[in-house]
Amino acid sequence: MLFDGGFNFWNFLADAITIFLFIMWIWILINVISDLFRRHDVSGWIKAVWIVVLIFVPYLGVLAYLIFQGRGMAERRLQDAKHARDDMRRFAGFSVADELAKLEKLKESKTITDEEYARLRARMVD
């Protein structure tokens, strides 16, 4: 236990919150390291410096990486998701043209409204 005083609700709550925060930090650290190694825009030396910072001052290093590279992390993750979606479509035989034709048939048969058609078409084209 983190606190003296036996096992009571407040000590349990403090322990649970502490464990939760530690697990969240580990999760963020793994995301930062995986983002760092997937980057192609920085050299190996800069990656090595970031790893050294993450090893020797882990909390400050993770916080600094999120502050300085947070927007880039989000953009890279979005790009990876789009790439994975496109790969899945290609492997599964899914094409946007086929889906738009199906969507058009649903609109013509009055199964979906014009608003639903426009919303679904806009999502598919993205």
PyRosetta script that sets phi, psi and omega in degrees:
from pyrosetta import init, pose_from_sequence

init()
pose = pose_from_sequence("MLFDGGFNFWNFLADAITIFLFIMWIWILINVISDLFRRHDVSGWIKAVWIVVLIFVPYLGVLAYLIFQGRGMAERRLQDAKHARDDMRRFAGFSVADELAKLEKLKESKTITDEEYARLRARMVD")
pose.set_psi(1, 153.3)
pose.set_omega(1, 179.2)
pose.set_phi(2, -80.8)
pose.set_psi(2, -28.7)
pose.set_omega(2, -174.1)
pose.set_phi(3, -122.2)
pose.set_psi(3, 149.2)
pose.set_omega(3, 174.8)
pose.set_phi(4, -78.8)
pose.set_psi(4, 167.4)
pose.set_omega(4, 176.5)
pose.set_phi(5, 113.7)
pose.set_psi(5, 9.7)
pose.set_omega(5, 177.6)
pose.set_phi(6, 84.4)
pose.set_psi(6, -171.8)
pose.set_omega(6, -178.1)
pose.set_phi(7, -97.3)
pose.set_psi(7, 106.7)
pose.set_omega(7, 174.1)
pose.set_phi(8, -134.1)
pose.set_psi(8, 176.7)
pose.set_omega(8, -174.3)
pose.set_phi(9, -61.3)
pose.set_psi(9, -42.5)
pose.set_omega(9, -175.8)
pose.set_phi(10, -69.1)
pose.set_psi(10, -37.8)
pose.set_omega(10, 175.8)
pose.set_phi(11, -67.0)
pose.set_psi(11, -40.4)
pose.set_omega(11, 176.6)
pose.set_phi(12, -62.1)
pose.set_psi(12, -44.3)
pose.set_omega(12, 179.9)
pose.set_phi(13, -63.1)
pose.set_psi(13, -43.2)
pose.set_omega(13, 178.4)
pose.set_phi(14, -63.8)
pose.set_psi(14, -41.6)
pose.set_omega(14, 177.6)
pose.set_phi(15, -63.5)
pose.set_psi(15, -43.7)
pose.set_omega(15, -178.8)
pose.set_phi(16, -64.0)
pose.set_psi(16, -43.1)
pose.set_omega(16, 179.3)
pose.set_phi(17, -65.9)
pose.set_psi(17, -41.3)
pose.set_omega(17, 178.9)
pose.set_phi(18, -62.5)
pose.set_psi(18, -44.7)
pose.set_omega(18, 179.0)
pose.set_phi(19, -64.9)
pose.set_psi(19, -41.3)
pose.set_omega(19, 178.1)
pose.set_phi(20, -60.7)
pose.set_psi(20, -45.6)
pose.set_omega(20, 179.7)
pose.set_phi(21, -64.7)
pose.set_psi(21, -37.6)
pose.set_omega(21, 178.4)
pose.set_phi(22, -65.9)
pose.set_psi(22, -43.3)
pose.set_omega(22, 178.6)
pose.set_phi(23, -64.4)
pose.set_psi(23, -39.4)
pose.set_omega(23, 177.1)
pose.set_phi(24, -63.0)
pose.set_psi(24, -41.5)
pose.set_omega(24, 179.2)
pose.set_phi(25, -64.3)
pose.set_psi(25, -41.4)
pose.set_omega(25, 177.3)
pose.set_phi(26, -60.3)
pose.set_psi(26, -42.9)
pose.set_omega(26, 179.8)
pose.set_phi(27, -62.0)
pose.set_psi(27, -44.3)
pose.set_omega(27, 178.5)
pose.set_phi(28, -64.9)
pose.set_psi(28, -40.6)
pose.set_omega(28, 178.3)
pose.set_phi(29, -60.7)
pose.set_psi(29, -43.0)
pose.set_omega(29, 177.9)
pose.set_phi(30, -63.7)
pose.set_psi(30, -41.2)
pose.set_omega(30, 177.4)
pose.set_phi(31, -63.5)
pose.set_psi(31, -40.9)
pose.set_omega(31, 179.8)
pose.set_phi(32, -65.0)
pose.set_psi(32, -45.7)
pose.set_omega(32, -179.2)
pose.set_phi(33, -65.5)
pose.set_psi(33, -41.5)
pose.set_omega(33, 179.3)
pose.set_phi(34, -66.8)
pose.set_psi(34, -37.6)
pose.set_omega(34, 176.6)
pose.set_phi(35, -65.4)
pose.set_psi(35, -40.1)
pose.set_omega(35, -179.5)
pose.set_phi(36, -62.0)
pose.set_psi(36, -42.8)
pose.set_omega(36, -178.2)
pose.set_phi(37, -77.6)
pose.set_psi(37, -19.7)
pose.set_omega(37, 177.5)
pose.set_phi(38, -84.9)
pose.set_psi(38, -11.5)
pose.set_omega(38, -177.5)
pose.set_phi(39, -71.5)
pose.set_psi(39, 138.3)
pose.set_omega(39, 177.3)
pose.set_phi(40, -109.8)
pose.set_psi(40, -6.3)
pose.set_omega(40, -175.3)
pose.set_phi(41, -92.2)
pose.set_psi(41, -2.6)
pose.set_omega(41, 177.6)
pose.set_phi(42, -121.9)
pose.set_psi(42, 154.6)
pose.set_omega(42, -177.6)
pose.set_phi(43, -81.0)
pose.set_psi(43, 170.1)
pose.set_omega(43, 177.8)
pose.set_phi(44, -63.5)
pose.set_psi(44, -32.6)
pose.set_omega(44, 179.4)
pose.set_phi(45, -66.3)
pose.set_psi(45, -41.6)
pose.set_omega(45, 179.0)
pose.set_phi(46, -67.1)
pose.set_psi(46, -38.6)
pose.set_omega(46, 175.7)
pose.set_phi(47, -61.5)
pose.set_psi(47, -41.5)
pose.set_omega(47, 179.1)
pose.set_phi(48, -63.4)
pose.set_psi(48, -40.7)
pose.set_omega(48, 178.2)
pose.set_phi(49, -62.9)
pose.set_psi(49, -44.4)
pose.set_omega(49, 178.7)
pose.set_phi(50, -60.9)
pose.set_psi(50, -41.9)
pose.set_omega(50, -179.9)
pose.set_phi(51, -64.1)
pose.set_psi(51, -41.8)
pose.set_omega(51, 177.5)
pose.set_phi(52, -61.9)
pose.set_psi(52, -43.2)
pose.set_omega(52, 177.8)
pose.set_phi(53, -61.8)
pose.set_psi(53, -43.4)
pose.set_omega(53, -179.7)
pose.set_phi(54, -66.3)
pose.set_psi(54, -27.7)
pose.set_omega(54, 178.9)
pose.set_phi(55, -79.8)
pose.set_psi(55, -44.3)
pose.set_omega(55, -173.2)
pose.set_phi(56, -86.8)
pose.set_psi(56, -31.3)
pose.set_omega(56, 174.3)
pose.set_phi(57, -132.7)
pose.set_psi(57, 73.7)
pose.set_omega(57, -168.9)
pose.set_phi(58, -62.3)
pose.set_psi(58, -46.1)
pose.set_omega(58, -177.5)
pose.set_phi(59, -66.7)
pose.set_psi(59, -46.1)
pose.set_omega(59, 179.1)
pose.set_phi(60, -66.9)
pose.set_psi(60, -37.5)
pose.set_omega(60, 179.3)
pose.set_phi(61, -64.4)
pose.set_psi(61, -44.5)
pose.set_omega(61, 178.1)
pose.set_phi(62, -63.9)
pose.set_psi(62, -43.8)
pose.set_omega(62, 179.4)
pose.set_phi(63, -62.6)
pose.set_psi(63, -43.5)
pose.set_omega(63, 179.0)
pose.set_phi(64, -63.6)
pose.set_psi(64, -43.0)
pose.set_omega(64, 179.5)
pose.set_phi(65, -62.6)
pose.set_psi(65, -43.0)
pose.set_omega(65, 179.4)
pose.set_phi(66, -65.0)
pose.set_psi(66, -36.6)
pose.set_omega(66, 179.4)
pose.set_phi(67, -69.5)
pose.set_psi(67, -47.5)
pose.set_omega(67, -174.7)
pose.set_phi(68, -82.7)
pose.set_psi(68, -27.9)
pose.set_omega(68, -174.3)
pose.set_phi(69, -121.6)
pose.set_psi(69, 10.3)
pose.set_omega(69, -175.9)
pose.set_phi(70, -59.4)
pose.set_psi(70, -45.8)
pose.set_omega(70, 179.5)
pose.set_phi(71, -64.6)
pose.set_psi(71, -41.6)
pose.set_omega(71, 177.8)
pose.set_phi(72, -65.2)
pose.set_psi(72, -36.7)
pose.set_omega(72, 176.8)
pose.set_phi(73, -60.4)
pose.set_psi(73, -45.2)
pose.set_omega(73, -179.2)
pose.set_phi(74, -64.1)
pose.set_psi(74, -42.2)
pose.set_omega(74, 179.7)
pose.set_phi(75, -65.3)
pose.set_psi(75, -41.4)
pose.set_omega(75, 178.8)
pose.set_phi(76, -66.5)
pose.set_psi(76, -38.1)
pose.set_omega(76, 179.0)
pose.set_phi(77, -66.7)
pose.set_psi(77, -40.3)
pose.set_omega(77, 177.4)
pose.set_phi(78, -64.9)
pose.set_psi(78, -41.7)
pose.set_omega(78, 178.0)
pose.set_phi(79, -64.2)
pose.set_psi(79, -40.2)
pose.set_omega(79, 176.8)
pose.set_phi(80, -64.1)
pose.set_psi(80, -39.7)
pose.set_omega(80, 179.2)
pose.set_phi(81, -65.4)
pose.set_psi(81, -41.6)
pose.set_omega(81, 177.8)
pose.set_phi(82, -64.9)
pose.set_psi(82, -40.3)
pose.set_omega(82, 178.8)
pose.set_phi(83, -63.5)
pose.set_psi(83, -43.8)
pose.set_omega(83, 179.3)
pose.set_phi(84, -64.0)
pose.set_psi(84, -39.8)
pose.set_omega(84, 178.5)
pose.set_phi(85, -64.4)
pose.set_psi(85, -42.5)
pose.set_omega(85, 178.9)
pose.set_phi(86, -65.1)
pose.set_psi(86, -40.4)
pose.set_omega(86, 176.8)
pose.set_phi(87, -62.1)
pose.set_psi(87, -42.6)
pose.set_omega(87, 179.9)
pose.set_phi(88, -64.2)
pose.set_psi(88, -41.4)
pose.set_omega(88, 177.6)
pose.set_phi(89, -62.0)
pose.set_psi(89, -41.7)
pose.set_omega(89, -178.8)
pose.set_phi(90, -67.4)
pose.set_psi(90, -43.1)
pose.set_omega(90, -178.7)
pose.set_phi(91, -71.3)
pose.set_psi(91, -33.5)
pose.set_omega(91, -176.9)
pose.set_phi(92, -86.9)
pose.set_psi(92, -4.0)
pose.set_omega(92, -179.4)
pose.set_phi(93, 80.3)
pose.set_psi(93, 18.5)
pose.set_omega(93, 179.7)
pose.set_phi(94, -86.9)
pose.set_psi(94, 131.0)
pose.set_omega(94, 173.3)
pose.set_phi(95, -129.8)
pose.set_psi(95, 149.5)
pose.set_omega(95, -179.6)
pose.set_phi(96, -62.7)
pose.set_psi(96, -37.1)
pose.set_omega(96, -179.7)
pose.set_phi(97, -62.4)
pose.set_psi(97, -41.8)
pose.set_omega(97, 178.0)
pose.set_phi(98, -63.4)
pose.set_psi(98, -43.5)
pose.set_omega(98, -179.4)
pose.set_phi(99, -67.8)
pose.set_psi(99, -35.8)
pose.set_omega(99, 176.7)
pose.set_phi(100, -66.6)
pose.set_psi(100, -35.9)
pose.set_omega(100, 176.8)
pose.set_phi(101, -65.5)
pose.set_psi(101, -41.8)
pose.set_omega(101, 176.5)
pose.set_phi(102, -62.9)
pose.set_psi(102, -40.9)
pose.set_omega(102, 179.3)
pose.set_phi(103, -64.2)
pose.set_psi(103, -39.6)
pose.set_omega(103, 177.9)
pose.set_phi(104, -63.7)
pose.set_psi(104, -40.4)
pose.set_omega(104, 177.4)
pose.set_phi(105, -62.9)
pose.set_psi(105, -40.8)
pose.set_omega(105, 177.6)
pose.set_phi(106, -63.3)
pose.set_psi(106, -38.1)
pose.set_omega(106, 178.6)
pose.set_phi(107, -67.6)
pose.set_psi(107, -43.2)
pose.set_omega(107, -179.2)
pose.set_phi(108, -66.1)
pose.set_psi(108, -33.7)
pose.set_omega(108, 179.3)
pose.set_phi(109, -84.0)
pose.set_psi(109, 5.2)
pose.set_omega(109, 178.4)
pose.set_phi(110, 63.2)
pose.set_psi(110, 24.8)
pose.set_omega(110, 176.0)
pose.set_phi(111, -75.0)
pose.set_psi(111, -33.3)
pose.set_omega(111, 176.8)
pose.set_phi(112, -123.7)
pose.set_psi(112, 155.9)
pose.set_omega(112, -179.9)
pose.set_phi(113, -83.0)
pose.set_psi(113, 170.1)
pose.set_omega(113, 178.1)
pose.set_phi(114, -63.1)
pose.set_psi(114, -36.6)
pose.set_omega(114, 179.7)
pose.set_phi(115, -66.4)
pose.set_psi(115, -43.8)
pose.set_omega(115, 177.6)
pose.set_phi(116, -63.3)
pose.set_psi(116, -39.9)
pose.set_omega(116, 178.0)
pose.set_phi(117, -59.6)
pose.set_psi(117, -47.4)
pose.set_omega(117, -178.6)
pose.set_phi(118, -63.7)
pose.set_psi(118, -41.8)
pose.set_omega(118, -179.0)
pose.set_phi(119, -65.8)
pose.set_psi(119, -46.0)
pose.set_omega(119, -178.7)
pose.set_phi(120, -68.1)
pose.set_psi(120, -36.9)
pose.set_omega(120, 179.3)
pose.set_phi(121, -66.5)
pose.set_psi(121, -41.7)
pose.set_omega(121, 179.1)
pose.set_phi(122, -63.6)
pose.set_psi(122, -39.6)
pose.set_omega(122, 179.5)
pose.set_phi(123, -67.9)
pose.set_psi(123, -37.1)
pose.set_omega(123, -177.8)
pose.set_phi(124, -71.4)
pose.set_psi(124, -36.6)
pose.set_omega(124, -177.5)
pose.set_phi(125, -71.6)
pose.set_psi(125, -29.7)
pose.set_omega(125, 178.1)
pose.set_phi(126, -61.9)
pose.dump_pdb("model.pdb")
